Amino acid sequence: MRDGDLAPTPERLETIYAEIERLQGLVQDLRLLAVTDAGKLRLNLAPLDLRALLECVIASFQLSAEQKGLTLRLETDPDLPNFKADESRLDRVICNLVTNAIRHTPSGGVVAIKATRKDRDIFISVEDTGDGIPPAYLPHIFDCFYRVDKSRTDTDGASLGLGLAIARALVEAHGGRITTESVPGKGTKISIALPG
């Protein structure tokens, strides 16, 4: 278009704009990881109603789950206490985990978000009845740019292998830890433990 070989049609401009947005998102994700790795990420810690946050997450994914034929479930302790966390950062972590669970769970499956308190810690998990992850890949799934499915060639943010690396960085910035259990063909459970 710059050389005059192609006309700047609305469709072509929309494609370029979408690519610019994707690249801006990638740069922001890489910057977030760099700031976190340097120990300079600032968290906006405030009392958090975890059940309310999880209900919002469930509501935001309900339509995409229904379109794929999945059941979304929320299970929390009835007396789940408020605790200090950065709501937007924690929301990003949980949304990433739910997005992955929905993507890798076939129709008829279940994606469950669970939250409980044990001693003084808060535990959150996202469990699915999906594809599962082969054991050899489990030690690497939180590494930057690591993808279990190497054949994926799409260019959305998820395919770049940054989502779980960002999730780990944000959980660790809260003083927590994130772990994975998975059985190929049966599903995956990603668990977060946060200081309450």
C-alpha positions in Angstrom: 0.0 0.0 0.0 2.8 2.4 0.8 4.4 1.8 -2.6 1.0 2.3 -4.3 0.7 -1.4 -5.5 -2.4 -2.0 -3.3 -5.3 0.2 -2.5 -5.8 1.0 1.2 -9.2 -0.7 1.5 -11.1 -0.9 4.8 -10.4 -4.6 5.0 -6.7 -4.2 4.5 -6.5 -1.4 7.0 -8.4 -3.5 9.5 -5.9 -6.4 9.1 -3.0 -4.0 9.6 -4.7 -2.5 12.7 -5.4 -5.9 14.2 -1.7 -6.8 13.7 -0.6 -3.6 15.4 -2.8 -4.4 18.3 -1.4 -7.9 18.6 2.1 -6.6 18.5 1.3 -4.0 21.1 -0.1 -6.7 23.4 3.0 -8.8 22.9 5.3 -5.9 23.8 3.2 -5.2 26.9 3.4 -8.8 27.9 7.2 -8.9 27.4 7.5 -5.7 29.4 5.4 -7.1 32.2 7.6 -10.2 32.4 10.8 -8.1 32.4 9.5 -5.8 35.2 8.5 -8.9 37.2 11.8 -10.6 36.6 13.6 -7.5 37.8 11.5 -7.5 41.0 10.0 -4.1 40.1 6.4 -5.0 39.5 4.1 -2.9 41.7 1.0 -4.6 43.0 -2.1 -2.6 44.0 -2.8 -4.7 47.1 -6.3 -4.2 48.6 -8.8 -6.4 50.4 -10.2 -8.8 47.8 -13.6 -10.6 47.8 -12.3 -13.7 46.0 -15.8 -15.3 45.5 -17.1 -12.1 43.8 -14.0 -12.1 41.5 -14.5 -15.7 40.6 -18.2 -15.2 40.0 -17.3 -12.4 37.5 -14.8 -14.7 35.8 -17.4 -17.5 35.4 -20.0 -15.0 34.0 -17.5 -13.6 31.5 -16.7 -17.1 30.1 -20.2 -18.6 30.3 -21.1 -17.9 26.7 -17.9 -19.3 25.2 -18.2 -22.4 27.4 -21.8 -22.9 26.3 -20.9 -22.4 22.6 -18.3 -25.2 23.0 -20.7 -27.5 24.9 -18.8 -27.2 28.3 -20.1 -26.9 31.8 -18.4 -24.2 33.9 -18.5 -24.7 37.7 -17.6 -22.6 40.7 -16.9 -24.3 44.1 -15.8 -22.2 47.0 -15.7 -22.4 50.8 -18.8 -20.7 52.2 -16.7 -18.7 54.6 -13.9 -17.8 52.2 -12.2 -14.7 53.8 -11.1 -11.5 52.1 -7.4 -11.2 51.7 -5.0 -8.7 50.2 -4.3 -9.1 46.5 -4.1 -7.1 43.3 -7.5 -7.8 41.8 -6.7 -7.0 38.2 -3.5 -9.1 38.3 -5.2 -12.0 39.9 -8.1 -11.7 37.5 -5.6 -11.9 34.6 -4.1 -15.1 36.0 -7.4 -16.9 36.5 -8.8 -15.8 33.1 -5.7 -17.1 31.4 -6.1 -20.5 33.2 -9.8 -20.7 32.3 -9.1 -19.7 28.7 -6.6 -22.6 28.4 -8.9 -25.0 30.1 -11.8 -24.1 27.7 -9.5 -24.3 24.7 -8.3 -27.8 25.6 -11.5 -29.4 26.8 -13.7 -31.2 24.3 -17.5 -30.7 24.1 -19.3 -32.3 27.0 -16.4 -31.6 29.4 -16.3 -29.6 32.6 -14.1 -26.7 33.7 -14.2 -26.0 37.4 -12.8 -23.1 39.4 -12.3 -24.0 43.1 -11.2 -21.9 46.0 -10.6 -22.8 49.6 -8.7 -21.7 52.7 -6.3 -24.0 54.5 -4.6 -22.6 57.6 -3.7 -19.1 56.6 -3.3 -19.7 52.8 -5.8 -19.3 50.0 -5.9 -22.0 47.4 -7.4 -21.5 43.9 -7.5 -24.2 41.2 -8.7 -24.4 37.7 -9.5 -28.0 36.7 -10.7 -29.4 33.4 -11.6 -32.7 31.9 -9.6 -32.0 28.7 -6.7 -33.2 26.7 -4.2 -33.3 29.6 -0.5 -32.6 29.3 2.1 -35.3 28.7 4.4 -35.7 31.7 7.5 -34.7 29.8 6.1 -31.3 29.1 4.9 -30.5 32.7 8.2 -29.1 34.0 8.3 -26.5 31.1 4.7 -25.2 30.8 5.5 -22.0 32.8 8.6 -21.2 30.7 8.4 -18.2 28.3 7.5 -19.1 24.7 7.0 -22.8 25.6 4.1 -24.5 23.8 3.0 -28.1 24.3 1.4 -28.1 20.9 4.3 -27.2 18.6 2.1 -27.5 15.5 0.0 -24.4 16.3 0.7 -21.7 13.8 -1.9 -19.1 14.7 -0.8 -15.8 15.9 -3.0 -15.0 18.9 -1.3 -14.3 22.2 -2.0 -17.7 23.6 0.0 -19.4 20.9 3.1 -17.4 21.8 3.6 -19.3 25.0 3.5 -16.3 27.3 0.2 -16.8 29.2 1.4 -19.3 31.7 4.8 -17.6 32.2 2.9 -14.4 33.0 0.5 -16.3 35.3 3.5 -17.7 37.2 5.2 -14.3 37.4 2.0 -12.6 38.8 1.4 -15.4 41.3 5.0 -15.3 42.6 4.8 -11.4 42.8 2.0 -12.0 45.3 4.3 -14.3 47.3 2.5 -17.4 46.1 3.2 -20.5 44.0 1.6 -22.2 41.0 1.7 -25.9 40.2 0.2 -28.3 37.7 -1.1 -31.8 37.8 -2.2 -33.5 34.6 -3.2 -36.9 33.2 -3.2 -37.1 29.4 -6.7 -37.8 28.1 -8.3 -37.0 31.5 -7.5 -33.4 32.3 -5.4 -30.8 33.9 -5.5 -29.1 37.3 -3.5 -25.9 37.9 -3.3 -24.8 41.5 -2.4 -21.5 43.0 -1.5 -21.0 46.7 -1.5 -17.4 48.0 -0.7 -16.1 51.4 -3.9 -15.2 53.2 
